[in-house]
Amino acid sequence: MAWNFIAQLVVGLLLSALSYALTPRQRPDKPTAAALDDFSIPTAEEGRAIPVVFGTVLIRGPNVVWAGDLKVDPIRKKGGKK
């Protein structure tokens, strides 16, 4: 009874090793540099359609109509010894 279990275990391990050895390997593609066309950045173009959206939707390459009041605060750091 124990020999049967050991024989099945050995055969299973051999078949697993054989299937791993015979699996075709995929070569990874060489990375390419990203171009500006690969990104979907917001634009502000006159005459471009403004989509009407109800709910939560991901819009690729949106046309920015209004971005709010731009307020810039300078960063002032105090340095040196006190």
Secondary structure as UniProt FT lines:
FT   HELIX           2..22
FT   HELIX           36..38
FT   TURN            46..47
//
